Every structure is written in structure tokens, then in C-alpha cells.
């Protein structure tokens, strides 16, 4: 059950991050989920300890979703820089 919740949360965060970074036309739902899940990993490993906010594994709350969104945006920014 948790896996389904993580995939849904990853899809939502990945979609919002792709809209922020204007990459939505280049990727579909599957890549939105991948970006959300990898963004959650990146934010849990790097950003959460700096801000003192838990990860999406602790609880799905607004602060954890915002940190995950920040990690997804950073991930998409890095991908855009590498593609250039």
C-alpha cells in the first residue's frame, strides 16, 4: 500500500516540478513519477538534513512535499544543464 502512495505522491510532485521547469511537454507520466521519486531521494539525502525537515518516508505532509518538490526541481535543473 505504501508503494502506491509513494508513486502517487511522486507523480504529483514530478508533474508540478516539470511544470515549474517547463519540461512538461518533453516527458510523460512515467517520467514525472521517476522525477518525483528520484527528487525525493535527492531531497532526503541532501536537503532534509540541512533544513531539519523529515522525508517523505516519515510522513506525507506539506513540508515534506515541498522539500521533495525542491529536490525534483533541482534534479530537473541539473538535467537541463547537462542536456545543453
Rosetta blueprint (number, residue, H / E / L):
1 X L
2 X H
3 X H
4 X H
5 X H
6 X H
7 X H
8 X H
9 X H
10 X H
11 X H
12 X H
13 X H
14 X H
15 X H
16 X H
17 X H
18 X H
19 X H
20 X H
21 X L
22 X L
23 X L
24 X H
25 X H
26 X H
27 X L
28 X L
29 X H
30 X H
31 X H
32 X H
33 X H
34 X H
35 X H
36 X H
37 X H
38 X H
39 X H
40 X H
41 X H
42 X H
43 X H
44 X H
45 X H
46 X H
47 X H
48 X H
49 X H
50 X H
51 X H
52 X L
53 X L
54 X L
55 X L
56 X L
57 X L
58 X L
59 X L
60 X L
61 X L
62 X H
63 X H
64 X H
65 X H
66 X H
67 X H
68 X H
69 X H
70 X H
71 X H
72 X H
73 X H
74 X H
75 X H
76 X H
77 X H
78 X H
79 X H
80 X H
81 X H
82 X H
83 X H
84 X L
